Amino acid sequence: MPFIEVTLVEGRTPEMKARLIEKVTEATVEAIGAPIEAIRVCIREVPKENWGVAGKQKFVTKD
């Protein structure tokens, strides 16, 4: 049973997260032939102040 964990900076809408789960699931079926019923996707959201990019906290950067 594939278990895929996606870590993101918080702030995506529920619709965006639903689409991500759908697309990750589809890609997993295509890539390894796993049955769709066996695939699990977990999204973990991290507060911007807990995420660093290029040595800076995420909320300080422009991305």
C-alpha positions in Angstrom: 0.0 0.0 0.0 1.7 3.2 -1.1 1.7 6.0 1.4 2.7 9.4 0.0 3.3 12.3 2.4 3.3 15.9 1.0 4.7 18.7 3.1 3.6 22.2 2.2 3.7 25.7 3.6 0.2 26.4 5.0 -2.3 28.5 3.0 -3.7 26.3 0.2 -7.5 26.1 -0.1 -9.3 22.9 0.5 -10.0 22.7 -3.2 -6.3 23.0 -4.0 -5.5 20.2 -1.6 -8.2 18.0 -3.0 -6.8 18.4 -6.5 -3.3 17.7 -5.3 -4.5 14.5 -3.6 -6.2 13.5 -6.8 -3.2 14.2 -9.1 -0.7 12.5 -6.8 -2.9 9.5 -6.7 -3.3 9.4 -10.5 0.5 9.8 -10.9 1.1 6.9 -8.5 -1.3 4.6 -10.3 0.4 5.5 -13.6 4.0 5.2 -12.3 3.9 2.0 -10.3 0.6 0.4 -11.2 -0.7 0.4 -7.6 -4.5 -0.1 -7.3 -6.1 3.3 -6.6 -7.9 1.8 -3.5 -4.5 1.1 -2.0 -3.0 4.6 -2.3 -2.9 6.9 0.7 -2.0 10.6 0.5 -1.3 12.8 3.5 -0.8 16.5 3.4 1.1 18.1 6.2 1.0 21.9 6.5 3.8 23.8 8.0 3.4 27.4 9.3 5.4 29.9 7.2 7.5 30.9 10.2 8.6 27.2 10.6 9.7 26.9 7.0 13.1 28.1 5.7 14.3 28.8 2.2 17.9 29.8 1.4 18.6 30.5 5.1 15.5 32.7 5.6 12.1 32.1 7.2 9.5 31.6 4.5 7.4 34.5 5.5 10.4 36.8 4.9 11.0 35.6 1.3 8.9 36.7 -1.6 8.0 33.1 -2.8 
